[in-house]
Amino acid sequence: MSAESYDQLAQFFVVAKERSFTRAAAKLGMSQPALSRAMRNLEQRLGVRLLARTTRSVSPTEAGTRLLSVVAPRFEEINHELGLLSEFRERPAGKLRITAGEHAALTVLQPVLAKLLPDHPDLSIEIIVDYGLTDIVAEGYDAGIRLGEQVAKDMVAVRVAPDMRMTVVASPDYFKRHGKPTTPRALTGHNCIAVRLPTYGGLFPWEFEKNGEELKVRVEGQLVFNNIALRMNAALNGLGLAYMPEDLVREHIAARRLVRVLADWCPPFAGYHLYYPSRRHSSPAFALLRDALRMDA
């Protein structure tokens, strides 16, 4: 196979992954028309149509999906092995892609990266905030960070955060006007700041447990967010009750900007773990990040 054919297969892999000529061209550092011509040439050479194109999107055909299932793991393996070459350098280098929820990205990744990156200028980290239970192998991530109970059994898991607790909070002004709920079921009579996460396909139910009794309350209110900062600001502004990780509201509770309720219904649960495929070899760059994140580091 010619070098041009290898290039076009690599380009097809990126187009199929991005499902956009515009995004793929930007990643490949080439113009969109040039990329489109390369894909047409590849299809003509193979004698089959690989991509279904519309005015709004591009997606693999049945033949393209079959080809992708064959070439994608090879390109991932090649890229991974190229990354391993950094072990022959004096300093860890290369790019790592990590997926995590917003809270984990803010409280686990950012503090570690703030210490790590200044001393390792050849290291590049891409963090994708995603609330879904991403297939990190299929999506080309080096690792992910999720709660311990969410990590698949076939993954290597490394503890990177202590146990967590959730809290139900609102401003003193809100409770002055509406009173405090004394049980989770009473939340249905309050203006709650709801959360929409793709994992659940709808509004996230607030989870509670006490004396072996587990409750999931589907709250309602005037506001729905998928963002931590907006939920926090809404609670601080007296717009309703929010269901938040304890570490994010502890300072506001101490300063009496927020008041906590239902604390006896919010027990601790397993904290965050870094997880990655068991078959993946650890490059120096990945090993550096993993060891920096490890709780006993």
N, C-alpha and C positions, 0 to 999 in steps of 0.2 A: 504494500500500500504506500502511496506517495505521501510526502510530508504535508501536501495540501489537503489530502483526505483526512489525515490525522487532525489537522487544524480544524477542518469543517466538522468532524465528529465532536471535537471539544466545544466548538461553537454551538452545535446542536444541543449538547448537554446543558449549556447555560441558558439557551433560549427556552428549552423545555422546562427547566427548573424555574425560571423567572416568569414564564408565560407572557412575555412582553418583549418585542424587539427593541423597544426604547431602553428598558432597564438592562437587557442583556448587552446591548451595544455599549452602554455606559460602563458596565462591568468589564467588558472585553477591551475597552479603549479603542473602539472603531466606530465608524459612522453607521447609522441605521440602514441606509441604502446598501452599503457594502456588505453588511451582515445578511440582509435579505437576499442579495445576489448569491452569497456563499451558500445559503440554505437551498436556494433553487438549483444551484449547480450540484449540490450533494444529492438532492432528490432525483435529478436527471441522471446522475451517475449510477445510482442504485436502482432506478426504474420504478420507484414507489413514492407515494406522497407521505411525508413524515409529519407535516404540520398542517393543522386546520386553521386557516386564517380568517378572521372577521375584521370589521372596522374597529372593534373594541378590544379584541383579545386574540391570543394565539395559544393553541393547545396541541399536544401530540395526537396523531391519528392512532388507529389500532396498530399499524405497522411501526409508527414512531414510538408508541409505548413499549412494544416488544424490543425494539432496538435500544431504547433507554434502559430497560431492565437489564440488558446485557452490558452496555458500555458504562452506565453510571457507577456501578461498584468498582470497575477498573479505574476510572478517572479518580474516584475517591481514594483508591489505594495508591495510585501514582502520586496524587497530591500529598497524601499522608507521608509516603516514603520520601518525597522531596523535602517535606518539613523536617523529617528525621535527620537530614543531612546537617542540620544546624548543630547536632551534637559534636561535629568536628570543628565548630567554632569555639572561641573562648567564652563567648557570652550567649545565653539562650536568645534565640531570635525566631521570628516568624509570626504568623497571624493565627489567632485562636477565635473560634466562634462559639459563644455560650448563649443558651436560652434560659430565661428565668422570669418569674413573675415580678411585678413592679416592686413589691415589698422586699423580696430577696435581692433584687438589683440594687436597691437603695441602701439596705442595712447590712448586707453580706458582701456583695461585690465591690461597691464603691469605696468603702473604707480600706479594703485590702489593696485595691488598685492604686489608691492615692499614695500608698507607701511603696508599692512594688514598681510602678512604671518609671518614676524618675531615675531609678538605678538601673533600668534595663531599656535603653532607648531603642533597641532593635526588636522589642516585643510589641505586638499590636493586638488589641483585644476588641472584638466586635460583640456587643451585647444586644440581643434581640429580646425585648420584653414581650412575653406571650403568656397568656393565662391558660391556654389550652395545653393538654398533655401531649406535647410535641414528640413525634418519632425522630429522635436526634440522628439516627443513622440515615433514615430516608431523606431528611432535610439537610444533611451535610454539616451538622454541628459537631464540635469536638466533645462537648459535654453540656449538661443542663443542671439547673438547681431547682429542686422541688422539695415539698414536705416528705418526710421519711415514708409515710404511708402511701405516697403516690409513685414511688420509684418501682419500676418493673423488676421482677425477681432475677431476670437474666442480666441485670446491670451491676457493675461495681459501684457501690455507694460509700461515700466518705462524709462523715458528719462534719458540717461546717457552721452550725449555729446551735445554741442551747434550745431547750424546750420553749414553747411559745404559749401565750394565752391571748384570747380575744377579749375585747371590752365593748360594752354598750355605753356610749357617752352622749351627753348633750350639754348645752350651755346652761348656766344657772337661770338665765332669763327664760329659756324654754320650759324648764321644770317649774318655774314660778307661775307660768301661764297655764301649763297643762298637767302638772303633777307628775309623779314618778311611777313607772310601772313596777309592780312588786313580783310579777311572774313573767316568764317569756310569753305566755299566751296573751297577756295584757298589751303586748306590743301592737297587736292588730288594731287597737284603738288609738294609736299614736301616729304622728307624722314621721315616718322613718325614711332615711336616706338610703335608697335601695342600690344594689350593686348588680350590674349585668356582666356575666362572664361567659365566654364562648363554651367553656367546659360543660356548663349546665344547660345551654341552649335557651336560657331565659334568665329571670331574676334569681340571684343567688340566695338560697334560704339561710337564715341565720341559725347556727347550730348551738345547742345548749345541752348540758348534762349535769345531773345532780342525783346522788344516791342511786346510781344505776339507771335512772330514767333519762332517756335521750329524746330531745325535741328538735324538730326543724320547723322554724316559723317562717312562713312566706309573708314578709312584710310589704307594706305599701306606703306611698307617700307622694309628695309633690315633685321629688327629685330622684333621678336615676343617673348614676355615674359608673364609669369603668376605670376611674382614675382616683388615686389615693389623695392627692392634693386637693382636688375639688370636693371630695367628701369631707376632708378635714376642715376646709374653709367654711363649708355649709354648716357644719356642726358648731364651729366657733361663732358663726353669725346668727345662731339661734334658729336655724331653719328646720331642725329636726334631730332625731337620734341617729347616731352613726355606729356601725359595727366595725371596729378598728383593731389592728394589732396593738397589744398593750404598750410595747416599747415606743410606738409613735405618739401616744397620747399621754405618757407618764408625766412629761414636763408640764403639759397643759393642766393636768389634774392637780399637780403640786401647786401650780400658780392659781388654781381655782378658776381658770378660764373654762374648764370642762368639769363635769361631775359624772362619776361612774355609778351605774346601777347594775343590778343582777350579777354582781361579782361572784356570788356563790353558785351560779349556774355556768361559769366559764372556767373549767379546769384546764390545767396545762396539757399540751399534746406535743408529739414528736416534732422537733424543729427541722431546719433545712439540711438537705444532703446534696453534695455534688455527685452526679452520677454520669457514667460513661460506659461504652461497650467493653465487655470483658476481654474481647479479642484485640482491642486497640492497644498498640504499643505506646508507651509514654515518651513523647519527644521531650527534650530538655525544657522547652518552653512550657509544655503542658505540665510536666512534673513540677516545675517552679511554681506555677499558679496553684496546682493542687495542694502542694505542701504549704503554701502561704495561706490558703483558705482553711486547711485542716484545723479543727478546734484545738488540738493539742500543740499547734505550731507556736 
